[in-house]
Amino acid sequence: MLDEALRELRLDSRLTDRRGWIDRKELARALAELPDVSDKAALPEQPAAGESAGESA
């Protein structure tokens, strides 16, 4: 019953370094199952022509 309840939980990346918490194969499987959301990433802002990165407007 406990195993069934634990399967429903999402992977908590803060616990991956805790010894004995998750097997490396299980971690690799869980990471492979994560959806690809790279299309939602925002592009960094580009400075306007003639402005350097250190100058402020």
Biopython code that builds the backbone (N, CA, C, O; Angstrom):
import numpy as np
from Bio.PDB.StructureBuilder import StructureBuilder

atoms = [
    (1, "MET", "N", (0.822, -1.191, 0.000)),
    (1, "MET", "CA", (0.000, 0.000, 0.000)),
    (1, "MET", "C", (0.869, 1.260, 0.000)),
    (1, "MET", "O", (0.564, 2.231, -0.692)),
    (2, "LEU", "N", (1.944, 1.236, 0.775)),
    (2, "LEU", "CA", (2.834, 2.393, 0.810)),
    (2, "LEU", "C", (3.498, 2.616, -0.543)),
    (2, "LEU", "O", (3.644, 3.755, -0.986)),
    (3, "ASP", "N", (3.901, 1.530, -1.200)),
    (3, "ASP", "CA", (4.524, 1.654, -2.518)),
    (3, "ASP", "C", (3.575, 2.299, -3.517)),
    (3, "ASP", "O", (3.997, 3.112, -4.339)),
    (4, "GLU", "N", (2.308, 1.945, -3.452)),
    (4, "GLU", "CA", (1.317, 2.538, -4.355)),
    (4, "GLU", "C", (1.177, 4.031, -4.094)),
    (4, "GLU", "O", (1.066, 4.812, -5.039)),
    (5, "ALA", "N", (1.181, 4.435, -2.846)),
    (5, "ALA", "CA", (1.064, 5.848, -2.504)),
    (5, "ALA", "C", (2.306, 6.616, -2.949)),
    (5, "ALA", "O", (2.199, 7.747, -3.423)),
    (6, "LEU", "N", (3.470, 6.015, -2.802)),
    (6, "LEU", "CA", (4.704, 6.691, -3.193)),
    (6, "LEU", "C", (4.814, 6.848, -4.703)),
    (6, "LEU", "O", (5.429, 7.803, -5.177)),
    (7, "ARG", "N", (4.235, 5.937, -5.464)),
    (7, "ARG", "CA", (4.279, 6.039, -6.919)),
    (7, "ARG", "C", (3.541, 7.276, -7.411)),
    (7, "ARG", "O", (3.878, 7.820, -8.463)),
    (8, "GLU", "N", (2.553, 7.718, -6.676)),
    (8, "GLU", "CA", (1.767, 8.879, -7.076)),
    (8, "GLU", "C", (2.504, 10.201, -6.843)),
    (8, "GLU", "O", (2.122, 11.225, -7.409)),
    (9, "LEU", "N", (3.551, 10.191, -6.020)),
    (9, "LEU", "CA", (4.268, 11.417, -5.707)),
    (9, "LEU", "C", (5.175, 11.831, -6.857)),
    (9, "LEU", "O", (5.686, 10.992, -7.598)),
    (10, "ARG", "N", (5.363, 13.124, -6.989)),
    (10, "ARG", "CA", (6.286, 13.635, -7.988)),
    (10, "ARG", "C", (7.704, 13.546, -7.448)),
    (10, "ARG", "O", (7.917, 13.549, -6.235)),
    (11, "LEU", "N", (8.664, 13.467, -8.349)),
    (11, "LEU", "CA", (10.065, 13.420, -7.975)),
    (11, "LEU", "C", (10.472, 14.752, -7.354)),
    (11, "LEU", "O", (10.260, 15.807, -7.951)),
    (12, "ASP", "N", (11.043, 14.710, -6.187)),
    (12, "ASP", "CA", (11.533, 15.909, -5.519)),
    (12, "ASP", "C", (13.041, 15.949, -5.709)),
    (12, "ASP", "O", (13.768, 15.164, -5.100)),
    (13, "SER", "N", (13.510, 16.859, -6.552)),
    (13, "SER", "CA", (14.929, 16.890, -6.898)),
    (13, "SER", "C", (15.817, 17.209, -5.704)),
    (13, "SER", "O", (17.016, 16.931, -5.743)),
    (14, "ARG", "N", (15.260, 17.784, -4.648)),
    (14, "ARG", "CA", (16.065, 18.079, -3.451)),
    (14, "ARG", "C", (16.472, 16.805, -2.727)),
    (14, "ARG", "O", (17.439, 16.812, -1.965)),
    (15, "LEU", "N", (15.752, 15.716, -2.950)),
    (15, "LEU", "CA", (16.028, 14.477, -2.245)),
    (15, "LEU", "C", (16.888, 13.500, -3.049)),
    (15, "LEU", "O", (17.208, 12.419, -2.555)),
    (16, "THR", "N", (17.263, 13.855, -4.263)),
    (16, "THR", "CA", (18.016, 12.926, -5.097)),
    (16, "THR", "C", (19.417, 12.663, -4.558)),
    (16, "THR", "O", (19.979, 11.600, -4.821)),
    (17, "ASP", "N", (19.990, 13.594, -3.818)),
    (17, "ASP", "CA", (21.330, 13.404, -3.263)),
    (17, "ASP", "C", (21.313, 12.700, -1.918)),
    (17, "ASP", "O", (22.372, 12.379, -1.379)),
    (18, "ARG", "N", (20.147, 12.456, -1.373)),
    (18, "ARG", "CA", (20.046, 11.776, -0.084)),
    (18, "ARG", "C", (20.327, 10.290, -0.271)),
    (18, "ARG", "O", (19.670, 9.623, -1.070)),
    (19, "ARG", "N", (21.287, 9.787, 0.454)),
    (19, "ARG", "CA", (21.725, 8.401, 0.307)),
    (19, "ARG", "C", (20.575, 7.434, 0.567)),
    (19, "ARG", "O", (19.888, 7.524, 1.585)),
    (20, "GLY", "N", (20.381, 6.514, -0.362)),
    (20, "GLY", "CA", (19.366, 5.484, -0.211)),
    (20, "GLY", "C", (17.946, 5.924, -0.532)),
    (20, "GLY", "O", (17.024, 5.115, -0.427)),
    (21, "TRP", "N", (17.742, 7.153, -0.912)),
    (21, "TRP", "CA", (16.377, 7.635, -1.152)),
    (21, "TRP", "C", (15.824, 7.139, -2.486)),
    (21, "TRP", "O", (14.666, 6.732, -2.576)),
    (22, "ILE", "N", (16.674, 7.177, -3.531)),
    (22, "ILE", "CA", (16.221, 6.754, -4.849)),
    (22, "ILE", "C", (17.386, 6.074, -5.572)),
    (22, "ILE", "O", (18.523, 6.543, -5.514)),
    (23, "ASP", "N", (17.095, 4.985, -6.240)),
    (23, "ASP", "CA", (18.088, 4.249, -7.007)),
    (23, "ASP", "C", (18.450, 5.059, -8.252)),
    (23, "ASP", "O", (17.597, 5.761, -8.797)),
    (24, "ARG", "N", (19.690, 4.973, -8.706)),
    (24, "ARG", "CA", (20.129, 5.736, -9.885)),
    (24, "ARG", "C", (19.314, 5.380, -11.129)),
    (24, "ARG", "O", (19.014, 6.249, -11.947)),
    (25, "LYS", "N", (18.959, 4.109, -11.269)),
    (25, "LYS", "CA", (18.150, 3.701, -12.422)),
    (25, "LYS", "C", (16.753, 4.303, -12.340)),
    (25, "LYS", "O", (16.196, 4.731, -13.351)),
    (26, "GLU", "N", (16.191, 4.335, -11.140)),
    (26, "GLU", "CA", (14.864, 4.933, -10.947)),
    (26, "GLU", "C", (14.908, 6.437, -11.228)),
    (26, "GLU", "O", (13.982, 6.991, -11.819)),
    (27, "LEU", "N", (15.988, 7.090, -10.801)),
    (27, "LEU", "CA", (16.154, 8.521, -11.063)),
    (27, "LEU", "C", (16.251, 8.775, -12.563)),
    (27, "LEU", "O", (15.607, 9.691, -13.076)),
    (28, "ALA", "N", (17.044, 7.979, -13.268)),
    (28, "ALA", "CA", (17.184, 8.146, -14.711)),
    (28, "ALA", "C", (15.842, 7.939, -15.411)),
    (28, "ALA", "O", (15.515, 8.667, -16.349)),
    (29, "ARG", "N", (15.066, 6.956, -14.967)),
    (29, "ARG", "CA", (13.745, 6.711, -15.562)),
    (29, "ARG", "C", (12.809, 7.882, -15.311)),
    (29, "ARG", "O", (12.086, 8.310, -16.211)),
    (30, "ALA", "N", (12.823, 8.402, -14.079)),
    (30, "ALA", "CA", (11.944, 9.522, -13.730)),
    (30, "ALA", "C", (12.317, 10.774, -14.524)),
    (30, "ALA", "O", (11.434, 11.511, -14.965)),
    (31, "LEU", "N", (13.603, 11.020, -14.710)),
    (31, "LEU", "CA", (14.030, 12.189, -15.475)),
    (31, "LEU", "C", (13.683, 12.041, -16.950)),
    (31, "LEU", "O", (13.330, 13.019, -17.608)),
    (32, "ALA", "N", (13.780, 10.824, -17.470)),
    (32, "ALA", "CA", (13.439, 10.585, -18.871)),
    (32, "ALA", "C", (11.943, 10.785, -19.123)),
    (32, "ALA", "O", (11.550, 11.110, -20.243)),
    (33, "GLU", "N", (11.111, 10.600, -18.112)),
    (33, "GLU", "CA", (9.662, 10.746, -18.257)),
    (33, "GLU", "C", (9.189, 12.191, -18.178)),
    (33, "GLU", "O", (8.030, 12.475, -18.481)),
    (34, "LEU", "N", (10.064, 13.110, -17.775)),
    (34, "LEU", "CA", (9.657, 14.506, -17.674)),
    (34, "LEU", "C", (9.333, 15.069, -19.054)),
    (34, "LEU", "O", (10.013, 14.737, -20.026)),
    (35, "PRO", "N", (8.316, 15.907, -19.158)),
    (35, "PRO", "CA", (7.955, 16.460, -20.462)),
    (35, "PRO", "C", (8.983, 17.489, -20.929)),
    (35, "PRO", "O", (9.649, 18.127, -20.113)),
    (36, "ASP", "N", (9.105, 17.644, -22.244)),
    (36, "ASP", "CA", (9.992, 18.642, -22.825)),
    (36, "ASP", "C", (9.246, 19.970, -22.877)),
    (36, "ASP", "O", (8.260, 20.096, -23.603)),
    (37, "VAL", "N", (9.697, 20.945, -22.130)),
    (37, "VAL", "CA", (9.046, 22.254, -22.098)),
    (37, "VAL", "C", (10.000, 23.343, -22.584)),
    (37, "VAL", "O", (9.835, 24.516, -22.249)),
    (38, "SER", "N", (10.996, 22.950, -23.374)),
    (38, "SER", "CA", (11.988, 23.914, -23.846)),
    (38, "SER", "C", (11.364, 24.989, -24.731)),
    (38, "SER", "O", (11.926, 26.078, -24.857)),
    (39, "ASP", "N", (10.223, 24.711, -25.343)),
    (39, "ASP", "CA", (9.567, 25.710, -26.179)),
    (39, "ASP", "C", (8.967, 26.848, -25.349)),
    (39, "ASP", "O", (8.600, 27.883, -25.905)),
    (40, "LYS", "N", (8.863, 26.674, -24.046)),
    (40, "LYS", "CA", (8.310, 27.710, -23.180)),
    (40, "LYS", "C", (9.389, 28.632, -22.600)),
    (40, "LYS", "O", (9.074, 29.611, -21.923)),
    (41, "ALA", "N", (10.657, 28.319, -22.867)),
    (41, "ALA", "CA", (11.750, 29.121, -22.321)),
    (41, "ALA", "C", (11.779, 30.489, -22.990)),
    (41, "ALA", "O", (11.609, 30.601, -24.204)),
    (42, "ALA", "N", (11.992, 31.516, -22.195)),
    (42, "ALA", "CA", (12.076, 32.875, -22.723)),
    (42, "ALA", "C", (13.502, 33.129, -23.205)),
    (42, "ALA", "O", (14.471, 32.725, -22.563)),
    (43, "LEU", "N", (13.610, 33.795, -24.330)),
    (43, "LEU", "CA", (14.918, 34.154, -24.850)),
    (43, "LEU", "C", (15.461, 35.346, -24.076)),
    (43, "LEU", "O", (14.690, 36.217, -23.673)),
    (44, "PRO", "N", (16.769, 35.403, -23.862)),
    (44, "PRO", "CA", (17.327, 36.566, -23.156)),
    (44, "PRO", "C", (17.142, 37.829, -23.988)),
    (44, "PRO", "O", (17.154, 37.786, -25.218)),
    (45, "GLU", "N", (16.971, 38.941, -23.305)),
    (45, "GLU", "CA", (16.790, 40.213, -24.007)),
    (45, "GLU", "C", (18.089, 40.626, -24.666)),
    (45, "GLU", "O", (19.165, 40.498, -24.081)),
    (46, "GLN", "N", (17.980, 41.123, -25.889)),
    (46, "GLN", "CA", (19.149, 41.584, -26.632)),
    (46, "GLN", "C", (19.274, 43.093, -26.444)),
    (46, "GLN", "O", (18.276, 43.807, -26.533)),
    (47, "PRO", "N", (20.493, 43.593, -26.184)),
    (47, "PRO", "CA", (20.652, 45.052, -26.061)),
    (47, "PRO", "C", (20.393, 45.730, -27.403)),
    (47, "PRO", "O", (20.681, 45.169, -28.460)),
    (48, "ALA", "N", (19.850, 46.931, -27.345)),
    (48, "ALA", "CA", (19.570, 47.685, -28.568)),
    (48, "ALA", "C", (20.881, 48.024, -29.257)),
    (48, "ALA", "O", (21.933, 48.060, -28.619)),
    (49, "ALA", "N", (20.818, 48.274, -30.563)),
    (49, "ALA", "CA", (22.012, 48.591, -31.340)),
    (49, "ALA", "C", (22.678, 49.847, -30.771)),
    (49, "ALA", "O", (22.007, 50.851, -30.530)),
    (50, "GLY", "N", (23.968, 49.792, -30.560)),
    (50, "GLY", "CA", (24.707, 50.949, -30.063)),
    (50, "GLY", "C", (24.834, 50.980, -28.551)),
    (50, "GLY", "O", (25.585, 51.802, -28.026)),
    (51, "GLU", "N", (24.132, 50.120, -27.833)),
    (51, "GLU", "CA", (24.218, 50.070, -26.376)),
    (51, "GLU", "C", (25.101, 48.890, -25.967)),
    (51, "GLU", "O", (25.068, 47.828, -26.588)),
    (52, "SER", "N", (25.882, 49.095, -24.919)),
    (52, "SER", "CA", (26.659, 47.968, -24.404)),
    (52, "SER", "C", (25.908, 47.396, -23.214)),
    (52, "SER", "O", (25.005, 48.033, -22.671)),
    (53, "ALA", "N", (26.285, 46.200, -22.818)),
    (53, "ALA", "CA", (25.593, 45.521, -21.724)),
    (53, "ALA", "C", (25.769, 46.247, -20.391)),
    (53, "ALA", "O", (24.913, 46.120, -19.516)),
    (54, "GLY", "N", (26.845, 46.998, -20.214)),
    (54, "GLY", "CA", (27.117, 47.663, -18.949)),
    (54, "GLY", "C", (26.446, 49.016, -18.798)),
    (54, "GLY", "O", (26.379, 49.544, -17.689)),
    (55, "GLU", "N", (25.953, 49.584, -19.873)),
    (55, "GLU", "CA", (25.330, 50.913, -19.809)),
    (55, "GLU", "C", (23.860, 50.805, -19.451)),
    (55, "GLU", "O", (23.193, 49.853, -19.856)),
    (56, "SER", "N", (23.357, 51.749, -18.710)),
    (56, "SER", "CA", (21.927, 51.812, -18.417)),
    (56, "SER", "C", (21.328, 53.024, -19.087)),
    (56, "SER", "O", (22.027, 54.008, -19.328)),
    (57, "ALA", "N", (20.059, 52.970, -19.390)),
    (57, "ALA", "CA", (19.384, 54.054, -20.118)),
    (57, "ALA", "C", (18.967, 55.173, -19.230)),
    (57, "ALA", "O", (18.389, 56.152, -19.702)),
]
sb = StructureBuilder()
sb.init_structure("model")
sb.init_model(0)
sb.init_chain("A")
sb.init_seg("    ")
for serial, (resi, resn, name, xyz) in enumerate(atoms, 1):
    if name == "N":
        sb.init_residue(resn, " ", resi, " ")
    sb.init_atom(name, np.array(xyz, "f"), 0.0, 1.0, " ", f" {name:<3s}", serial, name[0])
structure = sb.get_structure()
